[in-house]
Structures are given as structure tokens and as C-alpha cells.
Amino acid sequence: MAAKDPLSLIFAALADPTRRNILTRLSQRPATVREIAEPFEISAPAISQHSVLQSV
């Protein structure tokens, strides 16, 4: 797959509802991966793999 432009990558990341929810939670206050994963049916390691967390 060819590299996409930065804006396309941002919109692709924001298309995922889980990532949007993570961003909303992090915009309210800092949180650990465990705290972020709590309301989702996703493990903490899976949450940490979401690219949105890698730039926070």
C-alpha cells in the first residue's frame, strides 16, 4: 500500500469510533491505558495499539 498524505491518515484515524471516543476521553483529562480501556470491550494491549495514543 502506498503512503498516504498526512491529512488522509488523520481522517482515516478519526473514522474509527473507538479512536474518537479515546480522543474525547483524553481531551477531558489524562488517563492510563487501563482507564481508557475500561468502558470498551477491548483489552489494554489492544487499546495501546491504536495509533491515536502514539502521539498523545
C-alpha distance matrix in Angstrom:
0.0 3.8 6.6 8.7 12.4 14.7 16.5 13.6 12.8 16.6 16.9 14.3 16.3 19.5 18.7 19.4 23.3 23.7 22.1 24.3 27.2 26.6 26.5 29.7 31.4 30.5 31.7 35.1 35.6 34.0 33.4 32.6 29.7 32.4 33.7 30.4 29.7 33.2 32.9 29.8 29.6 27.0 27.9 28.1 25.5 23.0 24.0 23.4 19.8 19.2 17.5 20.3 22.7 21.2 22.3 25.7
3.8 0.0 3.8 6.3 9.7 12.5 14.5 12.1 11.8 15.6 16.3 14.4 16.5 19.6 19.3 20.5 24.3 24.9 22.9 24.8 28.0 27.2 26.6 29.9 31.8 30.6 31.5 35.0 35.6 34.1 33.8 33.3 30.7 33.7 34.8 31.4 31.2 34.8 34.5 31.6 31.8 29.2 30.0 29.8 27.3 25.0 25.5 24.7 21.2 20.3 18.0 20.4 23.0 21.3 21.8 25.3
6.6 3.8 0.0 3.8 6.7 9.0 11.6 9.8 9.1 12.7 14.1 12.6 14.3 17.4 17.8 19.1 22.8 23.3 20.8 22.5 25.8 24.8 23.9 27.2 29.1 27.7 28.4 32.0 32.5 31.0 31.0 30.7 28.3 31.5 32.5 29.1 29.3 32.9 32.7 30.1 30.7 28.0 28.7 28.1 25.8 23.6 23.7 22.6 19.4 18.3 15.5 17.7 20.2 18.3 18.4 22.0
8.7 6.3 3.8 0.0 3.8 6.4 8.1 6.2 6.4 9.9 10.9 10.0 12.2 14.8 15.1 17.0 20.7 21.6 19.0 20.2 23.7 23.1 21.9 24.9 27.2 25.9 26.3 30.0 30.8 29.7 30.0 30.1 27.9 31.1 31.6 28.1 28.5 32.0 31.4 29.0 29.9 27.5 28.6 28.0 26.1 23.7 23.3 22.6 19.6 17.8 15.0 16.4 19.5 18.1 17.7 21.0
12.4 9.7 6.7 3.8 0.0 3.8 5.6 5.5 6.5 9.0 10.3 10.8 12.7 14.7 15.7 18.0 21.3 22.3 19.4 20.1 23.7 23.1 21.3 24.2 26.7 25.2 25.1 28.8 29.8 28.9 29.7 30.1 28.4 31.7 31.9 28.4 29.3 32.7 32.1 30.0 31.4 29.0 30.1 29.2 27.6 25.4 24.4 23.6 21.1 18.9 15.8 16.5 19.6 18.1 17.0 20.1
14.7 12.5 9.0 6.4 3.8 0.0 3.8 5.5 5.1 6.3 8.8 9.8 10.7 12.5 14.3 16.4 19.4 20.2 16.9 17.5 21.0 20.1 18.0 21.0 23.4 21.7 21.5 25.3 26.2 25.3 26.2 26.9 25.4 28.8 28.8 25.4 26.6 30.0 29.5 27.7 29.4 27.0 28.0 26.8 25.5 23.5 22.1 21.1 19.0 16.6 13.3 13.5 16.4 15.1 13.5 16.5
16.5 14.5 11.6 8.1 5.6 3.8 0.0 3.8 5.4 5.1 6.3 8.6 9.9 10.7 12.3 15.0 17.7 19.1 16.1 15.9 19.6 19.4 17.1 19.6 22.5 21.1 20.5 24.2 25.6 25.3 26.3 27.4 26.0 29.2 28.8 25.3 26.6 29.7 28.8 27.1 29.0 27.0 28.5 27.5 26.6 24.3 22.6 22.2 20.3 17.4 14.5 13.9 17.3 16.8 15.0 17.4
13.6 12.1 9.8 6.2 5.5 5.5 3.8 0.0 3.8 5.4 5.2 6.0 8.6 9.9 10.5 13.2 16.4 17.9 15.3 15.6 19.3 19.4 17.7 20.3 23.0 22.2 22.0 25.6 27.0 26.6 27.1 27.9 26.0 29.0 28.8 25.2 26.0 29.1 28.1 26.0 27.4 25.5 27.2 26.7 25.6 22.9 21.7 21.6 19.3 16.4 14.0 14.1 17.7 17.3 16.3 18.8
12.8 11.8 9.1 6.4 6.5 5.1 5.4 3.8 0.0 3.8 5.5 5.0 6.2 8.7 9.9 11.7 15.0 15.8 12.9 13.9 17.5 16.9 15.5 18.5 20.9 19.8 20.1 23.7 24.7 23.9 24.2 24.6 22.6 25.8 25.9 22.3 23.0 26.3 25.6 23.5 24.9 22.7 24.0 23.3 22.0 19.6 18.4 18.0 15.6 13.0 10.3 10.8 14.2 13.7 13.1 15.8
16.6 15.6 12.7 9.9 9.0 6.3 5.1 5.4 3.8 0.0 3.8 5.4 5.2 6.2 8.7 10.6 13.3 14.2 11.0 11.2 14.9 14.5 12.5 15.3 17.9 16.8 16.7 20.4 21.6 21.2 21.8 22.8 21.2 24.3 23.9 20.3 21.5 24.6 23.8 22.1 24.0 22.0 23.5 22.6 21.9 19.5 17.6 17.5 15.8 12.6 10.1 9.2 12.8 12.9 11.6 13.7
16.9 16.3 14.1 10.9 10.3 8.8 6.3 5.2 5.5 3.8 0.0 3.8 5.4 5.0 6.1 9.1 11.7 13.6 11.1 10.7 14.5 15.0 13.4 15.5 18.5 18.2 17.9 21.3 23.1 23.1 23.5 24.6 22.8 25.6 25.0 21.3 22.2 25.1 23.6 21.8 23.7 22.2 24.2 23.8 23.3 20.5 18.8 19.3 17.5 14.1 12.4 11.4 15.2 15.9 15.0 16.6
14.3 14.4 12.6 10.0 10.8 9.8 8.6 6.0 5.0 5.4 3.8 0.0 3.8 5.5 5.2 7.3 10.8 12.3 10.2 11.0 14.5 14.8 14.1 16.6 19.1 18.9 19.3 22.6 24.0 23.6 23.5 24.0 21.8 24.4 24.3 20.5 20.8 23.9 22.6 20.3 21.6 19.9 21.9 21.8 21.0 18.0 16.8 17.5 15.2 12.0 10.7 10.8 14.5 15.1 15.1 17.0
16.3 16.5 14.3 12.2 12.7 10.7 9.9 8.6 6.2 5.2 5.4 3.8 0.0 3.8 5.4 5.9 9.1 9.6 6.9 8.2 11.6 11.3 10.7 13.5 15.7 15.3 16.1 19.4 20.5 19.9 19.7 20.3 18.1 20.8 20.6 16.9 17.4 20.6 19.6 17.5 19.1 17.2 19.0 18.5 18.0 15.1 13.5 14.1 12.3 8.8 7.6 7.1 10.9 11.9 12.0 13.6
19.5 19.6 17.4 14.8 14.7 12.5 10.7 9.9 8.7 6.2 5.0 5.5 3.8 0.0 3.8 5.3 7.2 8.8 6.4 5.8 9.6 10.3 9.2 11.2 14.0 14.2 14.3 17.4 19.2 19.3 19.4 20.6 18.8 21.2 20.4 16.6 17.5 20.2 18.7 17.0 19.1 17.9 20.1 19.7 19.8 17.0 14.8 16.0 14.8 11.1 10.4 8.7 12.3 14.1 13.6 14.3
18.7 19.3 17.8 15.1 15.7 14.3 12.3 10.5 9.9 8.7 6.1 5.2 5.4 3.8 0.0 3.8 6.3 8.9 8.0 7.7 10.9 12.4 12.1 13.7 16.4 17.1 17.5 20.2 22.2 22.4 22.0 22.9 20.7 22.8 22.2 18.4 18.6 21.1 19.2 17.1 18.6 17.8 20.4 20.7 20.8 17.5 15.9 17.6 16.0 12.5 12.5 11.6 15.1 16.8 16.9 17.8
19.4 20.5 19.1 17.0 18.0 16.4 15.0 13.2 11.7 10.6 9.1 7.3 5.9 5.3 3.8 0.0 3.8 5.5 5.4 6.5 8.8 10.1 10.9 12.6 14.6 15.6 16.7 19.1 20.7 20.6 19.7 20.2 17.8 19.5 19.1 15.4 15.1 17.7 15.9 13.5 14.9 14.0 16.7 17.2 17.4 14.0 12.6 14.7 13.3 9.9 10.9 10.2 13.2 15.4 16.2 16.7
23.3 24.3 22.8 20.7 21.3 19.4 17.7 16.4 15.0 13.3 11.7 10.8 9.1 7.2 6.3 3.8 0.0 3.8 5.4 5.0 6.2 8.6 9.9 10.5 12.4 14.2 15.2 17.1 19.0 19.4 18.3 19.3 17.1 18.4 17.4 13.8 13.7 15.6 13.2 11.3 13.3 13.1 16.2 16.9 17.9 14.7 12.8 15.5 14.9 11.5 13.2 11.7 14.1 17.0 17.6 17.3
23.7 24.9 23.3 21.6 22.3 20.2 19.1 17.9 15.8 14.2 13.6 12.3 9.6 8.8 8.9 5.5 3.8 0.0 3.8 5.4 5.1 6.2 8.6 9.8 10.6 12.3 14.2 15.8 17.0 16.9 15.4 15.9 13.5 14.7 14.0 10.4 10.0 12.2 10.4 8.3 10.4 9.8 12.6 13.1 14.3 11.3 9.1 12.1 12.0 8.9 11.3 10.0 11.6 14.7 15.9 15.4
22.1 22.9 20.8 19.0 19.4 16.9 16.1 15.3 12.9 11.0 11.1 10.2 6.9 6.4 8.0 5.4 5.4 3.8 0.0 3.8 5.4 5.0 6.2 8.6 9.8 10.5 12.2 14.5 15.6 15.2 14.3 15.0 12.9 15.0 14.3 10.5 11.2 13.9 12.8 11.1 13.5 12.0 14.1 13.6 14.4 11.7 9.0 10.9 10.7 7.1 8.4 6.5 8.7 11.7 12.4 12.1
24.3 24.8 22.5 20.2 20.1 17.5 15.9 15.6 13.9 11.2 10.7 11.0 8.2 5.8 7.7 6.5 5.0 5.4 3.8 0.0 3.8 5.4 5.1 6.2 8.7 9.9 10.5 12.8 14.8 15.3 15.0 16.6 15.1 17.0 15.5 11.9 13.2 15.3 13.5 12.6 15.4 14.7 17.1 16.6 17.8 15.3 12.4 14.3 14.4 10.7 11.5 8.8 11.1 14.1 14.0 13.2
27.2 28.0 25.8 23.7 23.7 21.0 19.6 19.3 17.5 14.9 14.5 14.5 11.6 9.6 10.9 8.8 6.2 5.1 5.4 3.8 0.0 3.8 5.4 5.0 6.2 8.6 9.8 11.1 13.0 13.7 12.9 14.6 13.3 14.5 12.6 9.3 10.6 12.0 10.0 9.7 13.1 12.9 15.3 14.9 16.8 14.6 11.5 13.9 14.8 11.6 13.3 10.6 11.8 15.3 15.6 14.0
26.6 27.2 24.8 23.1 23.1 20.1 19.4 19.4 16.9 14.5 15.0 14.8 11.3 10.3 12.4 10.1 8.6 6.2 5.0 5.4 3.8 0.0 3.8 5.4 5.2 6.2 8.6 10.2 11.0 10.8 9.9 11.2 10.0 11.8 10.2 6.7 8.6 10.9 10.1 9.8 13.1 12.0 13.5 12.3 14.1 12.5 8.9 10.7 12.1 9.3 10.8 8.1 8.3 12.0 12.5 10.7
26.5 26.6 23.9 21.9 21.3 18.0 17.1 17.7 15.5 12.5 13.4 14.1 10.7 9.2 12.1 10.9 9.9 8.6 6.2 5.1 5.4 3.8 0.0 3.8 5.4 5.1 6.0 8.8 10.1 10.4 10.8 12.9 12.3 14.7 12.9 9.7 12.2 14.4 13.5 13.6 16.8 15.7 17.1 15.5 17.0 15.5 11.9 12.8 14.0 10.8 11.1 7.5 8.4 11.7 11.0 9.1
29.7 29.9 27.2 24.9 24.2 21.0 19.6 20.3 18.5 15.3 15.5 16.6 13.5 11.2 13.7 12.6 10.5 9.8 8.6 6.2 5.0 5.4 3.8 0.0 3.8 5.5 5.2 6.7 9.2 10.8 11.4 14.1 14.1 15.7 13.1 10.4 13.1 14.3 12.9 13.7 17.3 16.9 18.7 17.4 19.4 17.9 14.3 15.8 17.2 14.1 14.8 11.3 12.0 15.4 14.6 12.2
31.4 31.8 29.1 27.2 26.7 23.4 22.5 23.0 20.9 17.9 18.5 19.1 15.7 14.0 16.4 14.6 12.4 10.6 9.8 8.7 6.2 5.2 5.4 3.8 0.0 3.8 5.5 5.5 6.8 8.2 8.1 10.9 11.3 12.5 9.6 7.4 10.6 11.4 10.6 12.1 15.8 15.4 16.6 15.0 17.5 16.7 12.9 14.4 16.6 14.1 15.3 12.0 11.6 15.2 14.9 12.0
30.5 30.6 27.7 25.9 25.2 21.7 21.1 22.2 19.8 16.8 18.2 18.9 15.3 14.2 17.1 15.6 14.2 12.3 10.5 9.9 8.6 6.2 5.1 5.5 3.8 0.0 3.8 5.3 5.3 5.5 6.6 9.5 10.5 12.6 10.2 8.2 11.8 13.2 13.3 14.5 17.9 16.8 17.4 15.1 17.1 16.7 12.9 13.3 15.6 13.3 13.8 10.4 9.4 12.6 11.8 8.6
31.7 31.5 28.4 26.3 25.1 21.5 20.5 22.0 20.1 16.7 17.9 19.3 16.1 14.3 17.5 16.7 15.2 14.2 12.2 10.5 9.8 8.6 6.0 5.2 5.5 3.8 0.0 3.8 5.7 7.6 9.8 13.1 14.2 16.3 13.6 11.8 15.3 16.5 16.0 17.3 20.9 20.1 21.0 18.8 20.8 20.1 16.3 16.7 18.7 16.0 15.9 12.2 12.0 14.8 13.2 10.1
35.1 35.0 32.0 30.0 28.8 25.3 24.2 25.6 23.7 20.4 21.3 22.6 19.4 17.4 20.2 19.1 17.1 15.8 14.5 12.8 11.1 10.2 8.8 6.7 5.5 5.3 3.8 0.0 3.8 7.2 9.2 12.9 14.7 16.0 12.7 11.7 15.3 15.6 15.2 17.3 21.0 20.6 21.5 19.4 21.9 21.5 17.7 18.4 20.8 18.4 18.9 15.4 14.6 17.7 16.4 13.0
35.6 35.6 32.5 30.8 29.8 26.2 25.6 27.0 24.7 21.6 23.1 24.0 20.5 19.2 22.2 20.7 19.0 17.0 15.6 14.8 13.0 11.0 10.1 9.2 6.8 5.3 5.7 3.8 0.0 3.8 6.4 10.1 12.6 14.0 10.9 10.7 14.5 14.9 15.4 17.5 21.1 20.3 20.5 17.9 20.4 20.6 16.9 17.0 19.9 18.1 18.6 15.4 13.8 16.5 15.5 11.8
34.0 34.1 31.0 29.7 28.9 25.3 25.3 26.6 23.9 21.2 23.1 23.6 19.9 19.3 22.4 20.6 19.4 16.9 15.2 15.3 13.7 10.8 10.4 10.8 8.2 5.5 7.6 7.2 3.8 0.0 3.8 7.1 9.9 11.7 9.5 9.4 13.1 14.1 15.5 17.2 20.4 19.0 18.6 15.6 17.7 18.4 14.9 14.4 17.5 16.2 16.7 13.9 11.5 13.9 13.4 9.6
33.4 33.8 31.0 30.0 29.7 26.2 26.3 27.1 24.2 21.8 23.5 23.5 19.7 19.4 22.0 19.7 18.3 15.4 14.3 15.0 12.9 9.9 10.8 11.4 8.1 6.6 9.8 9.2 6.4 3.8 0.0 3.8 6.6 8.0 5.8 6.3 9.8 10.7 12.6 14.2 17.2 15.8 15.1 12.1 14.6 15.6 12.2 12.0 15.5 14.7 15.9 13.6 10.9 13.7 14.1 10.7
32.6 33.3 30.7 30.1 30.1 26.9 27.4 27.9 24.6 22.8 24.6 24.0 20.3 20.6 22.9 20.2 19.3 15.9 15.0 16.6 14.6 11.2 12.9 14.1 10.9 9.5 13.1 12.9 10.1 7.1 3.8 0.0 3.8 5.3 5.1 6.3 8.6 10.0 12.7 13.8 16.1 14.3 12.8 9.4 11.7 13.4 10.5 9.9 13.6 13.8 15.3 13.9 10.6 13.0 14.4 11.5
29.7 30.7 28.3 27.9 28.4 25.4 26.0 26.0 22.6 21.2 22.8 21.8 18.1 18.8 20.7 17.8 17.1 13.5 12.9 15.1 13.3 10.0 12.3 14.1 11.3 10.5 14.2 14.7 12.6 9.9 6.6 3.8 0.0 3.8 5.4 5.0 6.1 8.6 11.3 11.4 13.3 10.9 9.3 5.9 8.1 9.6 6.9 6.5 10.3 10.7 12.9 12.1 9.0 11.5 13.7 11.6
32.4 33.7 31.5 31.1 31.7 28.8 29.2 29.0 25.8 24.3 25.6 24.4 20.8 21.2 22.8 19.5 18.4 14.7 15.0 17.0 14.5 11.8 14.7 15.7 12.5 12.6 16.3 16.0 14.0 11.7 8.0 5.3 3.8 0.0 3.8 5.4 5.1 6.1 9.7 10.3 11.8 10.2 8.3 5.6 8.9 10.6 8.6 9.3 12.8 13.5 16.2 15.4 12.6 15.2 17.5 15.3
33.7 34.8 32.5 31.6 31.9 28.8 28.8 28.8 25.9 23.9 25.0 24.3 20.6 20.4 22.2 19.1 17.4 14.0 14.3 15.5 12.6 10.2 12.9 13.1 9.6 10.2 13.6 12.7 10.9 9.5 5.8 5.1 5.4 3.8 0.0 3.8 5.5 5.3 8.1 9.9 12.4 11.6 10.9 8.7 12.1 13.0 10.2 11.4 14.9 14.6 17.0 15.4 13.0 16.1 17.6 14.9
30.4 31.4 29.1 28.1 28.4 25.4 25.3 25.2 22.3 20.3 21.3 20.5 16.9 16.6 18.4 15.4 13.8 10.4 10.5 11.9 9.3 6.7 9.7 10.4 7.4 8.2 11.8 11.7 10.7 9.4 6.3 6.3 5.0 5.4 3.8 0.0 3.8 5.6 7.1 8.0 11.0 9.8 9.9 7.9 11.0 10.9 7.6 9.3 12.3 11.3 13.8 12.1 10.2 13.7 15.2 12.7
29.7 31.2 29.3 28.5 29.3 26.6 26.6 26.0 23.0 21.5 22.2 20.8 17.4 17.5 18.6 15.1 13.7 10.0 11.2 13.2 10.6 8.6 12.2 13.1 10.6 11.8 15.3 15.3 14.5 13.1 9.8 8.6 6.1 5.1 5.5 3.8 0.0 3.8 5.8 5.5 7.6 6.2 6.4 5.5 8.9 8.5 6.1 8.8 11.4 11.1 14.3 13.4 11.8 15.0 17.2 15.4
33.2 34.8 32.9 32.0 32.7 30.0 29.7 29.1 26.3 24.6 25.1 23.9 20.6 20.2 21.1 17.7 15.6 12.2 13.9 15.3 12.0 10.9 14.4 14.3 11.4 13.2 16.5 15.6 14.9 14.1 10.7 10.0 8.6 6.1 5.3 5.6 3.8 0.0 3.8 5.6 7.7 8.1 8.4 8.2 11.9 11.9 9.9 12.5 15.2 14.8 18.0 16.8 15.3 18.6 20.5 18.3
32.9 34.5 32.7 31.4 32.1 29.5 28.8 28.1 25.6 23.8 23.6 22.6 19.6 18.7 19.2 15.9 13.2 10.4 12.8 13.5 10.0 10.1 13.5 12.9 10.6 13.3 16.0 15.2 15.4 15.5 12.6 12.7 11.3 9.7 8.1 7.1 5.8 3.8 0.0 3.8 6.9 8.5 10.4 10.9 14.3 13.3 11.2 14.4 16.5 15.3 18.5 17.0 16.3 19.8 21.4 19.3
29.8 31.6 30.1 29.0 30.0 27.7 27.1 26.0 23.5 22.1 21.8 20.3 17.5 17.0 17.1 13.5 11.3 8.3 11.1 12.6 9.7 9.8 13.6 13.7 12.1 14.5 17.3 17.3 17.5 17.2 14.2 13.8 11.4 10.3 9.9 8.0 5.5 5.6 3.8 0.0 3.8 5.2 8.1 9.5 12.3 10.5 9.1 12.7 14.1 13.0 16.5 15.6 15.2 18.6 20.6 19.1
29.6 31.8 30.7 29.9 31.4 29.4 29.0 27.4 24.9 24.0 23.7 21.6 19.1 19.1 18.6 14.9 13.3 10.4 13.5 15.4 13.1 13.1 16.8 17.3 15.8 17.9 20.9 21.0 21.1 20.4 17.2 16.1 13.3 11.8 12.4 11.0 7.6 7.7 6.9 3.8 0.0 3.8 6.9 9.7 11.9 10.0 10.0 13.6 14.5 14.1 17.8 17.7 17.4 20.3 22.8 21.7
27.0 29.2 28.0 27.5 29.0 27.0 27.0 25.5 22.7 22.0 22.2 19.9 17.2 17.9 17.8 14.0 13.1 9.8 12.0 14.7 12.9 12.0 15.7 16.9 15.4 16.8 20.1 20.6 20.3 19.0 15.8 14.3 10.9 10.2 11.6 9.8 6.2 8.1 8.5 5.2 3.8 0.0 3.8 6.6 8.3 6.2 6.6 10.1 10.9 11.0 14.8 15.2 14.5 17.1 19.9 19.2
27.9 30.0 28.7 28.6 30.1 28.0 28.5 27.2 24.0 23.5 24.2 21.9 19.0 20.1 20.4 16.7 16.2 12.6 14.1 17.1 15.3 13.5 17.1 18.7 16.6 17.4 21.0 21.5 20.5 18.6 15.1 12.8 9.3 8.3 10.9 9.9 6.4 8.4 10.4 8.1 6.9 3.8 0.0 3.8 5.4 5.2 6.3 8.8 10.1 11.4 15.1 15.8 14.3 16.5 19.6 18.9
28.1 29.8 28.1 28.0 29.2 26.8 27.5 26.7 23.3 22.6 23.8 21.8 18.5 19.7 20.7 17.2 16.9 13.1 13.6 16.6 14.9 12.3 15.5 17.4 15.0 15.1 18.8 19.4 17.9 15.6 12.1 9.4 5.9 5.6 8.7 7.9 5.5 8.2 10.9 9.5 9.7 6.6 3.8 0.0 3.8 5.4 5.0 6.2 8.8 10.4 13.6 14.0 11.8 13.9 17.0 15.9
25.5 27.3 25.8 26.1 27.6 25.5 26.6 25.6 22.0 21.9 23.3 21.0 18.0 19.8 20.8 17.4 17.9 14.3 14.4 17.8 16.8 14.1 17.0 19.4 17.5 17.1 20.8 21.9 20.4 17.7 14.6 11.7 8.1 8.9 12.1 11.0 8.9 11.9 14.3 12.3 11.9 8.3 5.4 3.8 0.0 3.8 5.4 5.1 6.5 9.3 12.2 13.7 11.6 12.8 16.3 16.1
23.0 25.0 23.6 23.7 25.4 23.5 24.3 22.9 19.6 19.5 20.5 18.0 15.1 17.0 17.5 14.0 14.7 11.3 11.7 15.3 14.6 12.5 15.5 17.9 16.7 16.7 20.1 21.5 20.6 18.4 15.6 13.4 9.6 10.6 13.0 10.9 8.5 11.9 13.3 10.5 10.0 6.2 5.2 5.4 3.8 0.0 3.8 5.4 5.2 7.1 10.5 12.1 11.1 12.6 16.0 16.1
24.0 25.5 23.7 23.3 24.4 22.1 22.6 21.7 18.4 17.6 18.8 16.8 13.5 14.8 15.9 12.6 12.8 9.1 9.0 12.4 11.5 8.9 11.9 14.3 12.9 12.9 16.3 17.7 16.9 14.9 12.2 10.5 6.9 8.6 10.2 7.6 6.1 9.9 11.2 9.1 10.0 6.6 6.3 5.0 5.4 3.8 0.0 3.8 5.3 5.5 9.0 9.5 8.2 10.6 13.5 13.0
23.4 24.7 22.6 22.6 23.6 21.1 22.2 21.6 18.0 17.5 19.3 17.5 14.1 16.0 17.6 14.7 15.5 12.1 10.9 14.3 13.9 10.7 12.8 15.8 14.4 13.3 16.7 18.4 17.0 14.4 12.0 9.9 6.5 9.3 11.4 9.3 8.8 12.5 14.4 12.7 13.6 10.1 8.8 6.2 5.1 5.4 3.8 0.0 3.8 5.5 7.8 8.8 6.5 7.9 11.3 11.1
19.8 21.2 19.4 19.6 21.1 19.0 20.3 19.3 15.6 15.8 17.5 15.2 12.3 14.8 16.0 13.3 14.9 12.0 10.7 14.4 14.8 12.1 14.0 17.2 16.6 15.6 18.7 20.8 19.9 17.5 15.5 13.6 10.3 12.8 14.9 12.3 11.4 15.2 16.5 14.1 14.5 10.9 10.1 8.8 6.5 5.2 5.3 3.8 0.0 3.8 6.0 8.5 7.6 8.0 11.6 12.6
19.2 20.3 18.3 17.8 18.9 16.6 17.4 16.4 13.0 12.6 14.1 12.0 8.8 11.1 12.5 9.9 11.5 8.9 7.1 10.7 11.6 9.3 10.8 14.1 14.1 13.3 16.0 18.4 18.1 16.2 14.7 13.8 10.7 13.5 14.6 11.3 11.1 14.8 15.3 13.0 14.1 11.0 11.4 10.4 9.3 7.1 5.5 5.5 3.8 0.0 3.8 5.4 5.9 7.4 10.1 11.0
17.5 18.0 15.5 15.0 15.8 13.3 14.5 14.0 10.3 10.1 12.4 10.7 7.6 10.4 12.5 10.9 13.2 11.3 8.4 11.5 13.3 10.8 11.1 14.8 15.3 13.8 15.9 18.9 18.6 16.7 15.9 15.3 12.9 16.2 17.0 13.8 14.3 18.0 18.5 16.5 17.8 14.8 15.1 13.6 12.2 10.5 9.0 7.8 6.0 3.8 0.0 3.8 5.3 5.3 7.4 9.4
20.3 20.4 17.7 16.4 16.5 13.5 13.9 14.1 10.8 9.2 11.4 10.8 7.1 8.7 11.6 10.2 11.7 10.0 6.5 8.8 10.6 8.1 7.5 11.3 12.0 10.4 12.2 15.4 15.4 13.9 13.6 13.9 12.1 15.4 15.4 12.1 13.4 16.8 17.0 15.6 17.7 15.2 15.8 14.0 13.7 12.1 9.5 8.8 8.5 5.4 3.8 0.0 3.8 5.6 6.1 7.0
22.7 23.0 20.2 19.5 19.6 16.4 17.3 17.7 14.2 12.8 15.2 14.5 10.9 12.3 15.1 13.2 14.1 11.6 8.7 11.1 11.8 8.3 8.4 12.0 11.6 9.4 12.0 14.6 13.8 11.5 10.9 10.6 9.0 12.6 13.0 10.2 11.8 15.3 16.3 15.2 17.4 14.5 14.3 11.8 11.6 11.1 8.2 6.5 7.6 5.9 5.3 3.8 0.0 3.8 5.5 5.2
21.2 21.3 18.3 18.1 18.1 15.1 16.8 17.3 13.7 12.9 15.9 15.1 11.9 14.1 16.8 15.4 17.0 14.7 11.7 14.1 15.3 12.0 11.7 15.4 15.2 12.6 14.8 17.7 16.5 13.9 13.7 13.0 11.5 15.2 16.1 13.7 15.0 18.6 19.8 18.6 20.3 17.1 16.5 13.9 12.8 12.6 10.6 7.9 8.0 7.4 5.3 5.6 3.8 0.0 3.8 5.7
22.3 21.8 18.4 17.7 17.0 13.5 15.0 16.3 13.1 11.6 15.0 15.1 12.0 13.6 16.9 16.2 17.6 15.9 12.4 14.0 15.6 12.5 11.0 14.6 14.9 11.8 13.2 16.4 15.5 13.4 14.1 14.4 13.7 17.5 17.6 15.2 17.2 20.5 21.4 20.6 22.8 19.9 19.6 17.0 16.3 16.0 13.5 11.3 11.6 10.1 7.4 6.1 5.5 3.8 0.0 3.8
25.7 25.3 22.0 21.0 20.1 16.5 17.4 18.8 15.8 13.7 16.6 17.0 13.6 14.3 17.8 16.7 17.3 15.4 12.1 13.2 14.0 10.7 9.1 12.2 12.0 8.6 10.1 13.0 11.8 9.6 10.7 11.5 11.6 15.3 14.9 12.7 15.4 18.3 19.3 19.1 21.7 19.2 18.9 15.9 16.1 16.1 13.0 11.1 12.6 11.0 9.4 7.0 5.2 5.7 3.8 0.0
